[in-house]
Amino acid sequence: MRIGDRKLFQDRAALWGIAFALPALGYIALFQLYPILFSFYISLHDYDLLSEPVYVGFRHFAALPGDRAFMNSLWVTVAYVVYTVVPVLLMSFMMAWALTLLRRSRGLFQTLLFFPSVMPIVSVALVWKLMFNFNGPVNDVASLVAGGPLPWLNNSTYAPAALIIMSWWHAASYYMIIFLAGFLAIPRDLYEAAELDGARGFQTLRYITLPSMKPTIVLAVVLATVNGLKTFAFQKIVTDGGPAGATEILTLLIYRTSFSYLDMGRASAYSVVLFGGILLISLAQLWFLRERNG
C-alpha cells in the first residue's frame, strides 16, 4: 500500500471512529454534562418550578454552614459511608479469598454469595424493613441476646445501625466479585515461586497478593465510596430519613428539598456540593492509593 493510500485509509478510519462515537458522546452531553451544568445554574437562583428563576448569586452556598438540615445530613452521610465502606470491603475481600481456596463447587458458592446484589434494591429494602419490624425475626434474635426486642427503626441510635447492616448484606457480594476477579488474575507461577522460596501465609498475602491486587483495590475503594455517597433507596423506603433526621443522608435531603418544598435553588446547591465532594474524594483516593502503593 502506498503512503498516500495508507493516509487516506487512516483518515477514513478516524472519521468512522468519530461517527460511531458521536451517539455515545451525545448521550453523555445530554443526560450527564447538561444536567450538571444546569444544576449549577439553578443553584444560583431562587426557583420553585412554578415561576421564573430569580438570580441570587452564591447566597445558597453562603448559607450552607448555618443550614442545620444540611450540616446534620452531611454528618449522617459521612458516618454512613465510613461505617459501610470499610466493613463491606473487608468482608468482600475475605469472601473472595475464601472462594479462591475452593477446588470444587466454586461456581455454586459464587452464585449463592452474589445473589443479594442482583436482587431489586426496592425489594431488598422492603424485606429488611419487615425483618427489622418490632415483631420481626431480627428482634427474635435480639430478644435472646439483649433480653428483649429493640426499636430498630424508631430509635435515632438503632436506625442508622439497621441501615448499615442492610448495606453490608447487600453490597458485600458485589465487591466480592470484583476482588475475586483480581485474585484469579494473579499468575499462579508467583505463588509457586514464593512457596519454593519458603513464603507462607501472611508473607504470601503481603508480598504477592496485595501488590498484585493494587488496581483492583483502588477500583473497589473508589466505587464503594461513590456508591455510598449516592445511596438513596434504603433510607427513603425503610426510614424516610427518620427518626428525627437520624438517617437523612444528602441525597434524601436533596429529594425532599426539591420535590417536597419546591426549593430547587437550595436543592441544586446541595447537589453541587455532593457532586464536588464525590469528585474530590475520588481523585484523592486514586492519588493516595497509587502513591502509597508505588
N, C-alpha and C positions, 0 to 999 in steps of 0.2 A: 504494500500500500504506500502510495506517495505521501509526502509530508502534507501537501495541500488537502488531499482526500482525508488523511487522518485528522487534521484540524477541523475539517467540515463535519466529520463523524462525531468528534468530541463536542463541537458546538451544538449539534442536533441532540446528542445525548443529554447535554446540560439543559437544553430547552425542555426536553421531555421530562427530565427530573423536576424542573420548576413547575411544569404543568401538573404533574402528579402530586406535588407538594401543596399546590395552591388551595385545594379544598380543605386540607388539614389546617393550613395557616389561616384560612378564612374562618374556620370554626373556632380556633384559638382566639383570633382577634375579636370575633363577635360575641362569644359566650364566656370568655375569660378576661381578656385585656380590657374590653369596653366596660364590663361591669365594675372592674377595679377602678378605672378612671372616673366613671360616673359616680361611684360611691364616694370617692374623694371630693368630687364636685358638690354632691349633695351635703357632705359633711360641713361645707362652708355656708350652708343656707339653713333657714327655718323652713320646713316643708312638711305638710300634713296630708299629702296625696290629693287634697281637695282644692287647694288654691295654688297660685304660682309661688315658686320658691323665692324666699327673701334673703338676700345676701347678708351674712352676719360676720364674715371673716373667720378667724380662728377662735371664736367665742366658745364653741362647743369643746374644743381641745383644751382651752384655758380653764374651763370649769371642771375638767376631769379629776384633778387632785381633791376637790371638795365634794365630789359626787359620791355619796355614801353607798349607793347601789352599785356603782361601778367598782369602787375600791373593795367592797365585800365580794363582788363577783370575781374580781381579779385574784383575790386571795383564795377563794374556793377553787378556781381553775388551776392555780399553781399547785395547791395541795393535792387536788385530784390527779394531776399529771405526775407529780413526784411519787405518790403512793401507788400509782397504777403502773407506770412505765418500768421502774426498776424491778419490782417483783415479777412482772409479766416477762421481761426479757430474761431474767434468771431462770424462771420456770420453763420457758420455751427452749432456752439453751440446754437445760438438763434433760428435757423430754427428747430433744433432737439427739443429744449424745447417747441417751439410753436406746433410742431406735437404731443407732449405728452399731450397737453391740449385738443386736438380734441377728441370728443367722437364718431363722425361719419365721414365717408369718409377719415379716416386716410390713408388707403392704396392708395386711388386715389391721394391724395396730395403728399404722399411719392413717388409714381411713377413719378408724374409730376416733382417734385423737383429733383429727382435723374436722370432724363433723360439726362441732359448735360454731366454727367460723362460716360455714356455708348456710347455716340456718338464718332465716329472715330476722333482722335485728328487732323488728317490732314484735314478732312472736316471742323472741327470747326475752324481751323486756316484760311482756305480759305474763309469761310463765314465771319469771323470777319475782314479779310483783305478787303473784299468788303464793309463791313459796315463802316470801317474807311477810305474808299476812300474819296477823297476831295469832291465828289458829292454824298457820301453815306448817309444813314439815320442818322448816328451819327452826322454828320455835319448839318443835317436839324434841329436837336435839339439844337446843339451848336449855330446855327445862331439865334435861338430865345433867348438863354440865354446870349451868349457872343457878340451878334451883328454881327456875321459873321462866316464863316467856319474856322476850324483850320487845320493846316498841320500835322495831327496826325502821319503819317508815314514818313514824310520828314523833321522833326524837331527833333534835339537831345534832346529837353526838353519834347516834347509830345510823342515821340515814346516809351520811357520806360513806360510812364503812360498808353499808349494804351495796351501794353503787360500785364501790371499789371491788368488792368480792365478785359482783356480776361481771365486771370488766376483766378480772383475772380469768374467769372461766371462759369468757367469750373470745378474748384476744390472744391468749397464750398459744392456742393451736395454730393461729395464723402465722405468728413469728416462728413457731416451731418448724414449719415447712421451709421458711427462709433459711434458718440455721441448718436444717437437715440438708438442704441443697449445698450449703457451704461445706459441711462435713464431708459429703460424698464427693465433692470436687477436689479434695485433698488427695494427692497421689499416694497410693498405699506404699510405694517404694520408700517414702520418707519415714514411715513408721517402722518398716522392716530394717532400714539402715540404723535408725535410732535404737531399735531393740538389739541389734548386733553390737552397738556401742555401749549397751548396758543401761539405756534410759528406760525408766519405768514410771507409771502413774503420773504424778504431778509434773515430773520433768518433761514427759511427752506432751502434756497439756500446755505447759508454759513455753517450750521451745519449738514446738511443731504446730500444734493445733491452733493456739491463739494467734501467732504471727500469720499463719495461712488463712485465718478467718477474718483478718482485719477488714477487707472490703465488705464482707457480709455483716460484721458487727456494726460498722458505720451505717450501712443501709438500714439495718433493723432499728438502731437507736434513733435515727432521724425520722423514719416512718412512724415509730411508736410515739415519739414526741408530738409530731404534727397531728397524727390521728387523735391523740389525747386532747390536744388543744381544740380540735374541731368537733369533738363529740357533742351530741345533742339528744339523740333519741332516748337513751336511758333516763336522763334527767327529766325530759319532758313527759315521758309516759309513766314512769314509776313514781316520781315525787312532784313533778311540775315545779321544781325549784325549791320546794319547801323541805322541811318546816322552817318558817322564819328565814327564808333565803339561804339555808344551810347547804343546799345543793344547786343554787342558781349560778351556773357557770356562765361565761361570757356569751357563748352562742345562744343560750336561752334568754339572757338579758337583752341581747340584740333583737331576738324574735319578739319578745314581749314589748320592748320599747317601740319597735316599728309597727307591729300589727295590732297591738292592744291599745297603745297610747297614741299611735299615729304620729310619733315624733321621729320622722325619718332623718332629720339632720343629726340629732343626737345619736340615733342608732347607727348611722353611717360613720360617725366619729368613732364609736366603739369598734365598728368593723375595720376601720383603717388601722386602729391601734392593734387589734388582734392580728391582722394581716402583717403589719410591720413586726410584731413580736414573733410570729411564726417564721418570717423570713430571717430575722436576725438570729434567732435561736438555731435555726437550721444551718445557717452559714457558720455560726460559732462552733456548733458541734462538729461540722465537717472539718473545720480548721483545727480544732483541738485534737480530735481523734487522729487525724493524719499526722499532725506534728508530734503527738505523743507516741505514735506507733512508727515513727520514722518515715 
